[in-house]
Amino acid sequence: MAAPPQRWPLAPRELDEPHPSRLREDHPERAEILARHAEALREGSPGYLDPSSGLFVLSAGFLAKRGFCCTRGCRHCPYVT
């Protein structure tokens, strides 16, 4: 049986603060995205629906519990520095 992957260290920022390369300060829907993400974090939900595309976006809380970065460019990746 394979050993579980080692947990990665989290980036030095709060889970509700996305890295600027993943959500720009001037993004037209930034406020709505951050509000939906904050709600997902409060509720312990794995994510939320993106306001423009309707796609499901994983929350930083869910990604942090997973323990490692998948390198797919997640908007709320808690590992990217």
C-alpha positions, 0 to 999 in steps of 0.5 A: 500500500502506498504511503499518503502524500506529504502535506504541503505548507500553506502560503503565508496569507489567509484562506480568504485572500487569493493570490493576485495571479489567480484573481486580479485586483481589477477583475470586474467580478472580484467582489462577487467572487470573494463574497461567494468564496467567503460564504463557501468558507463559512459554510464549509462547502467545497466551493461555489458557482462562478458568477460569470461562467457558472462553473464550480470553483473549489474553495481554499478551505477544501484545497487546504484540507486536500493537503497539496497543490494539483498544479491546475491553476485553481483560483483559490489555491492556498499553496501558490506563493 
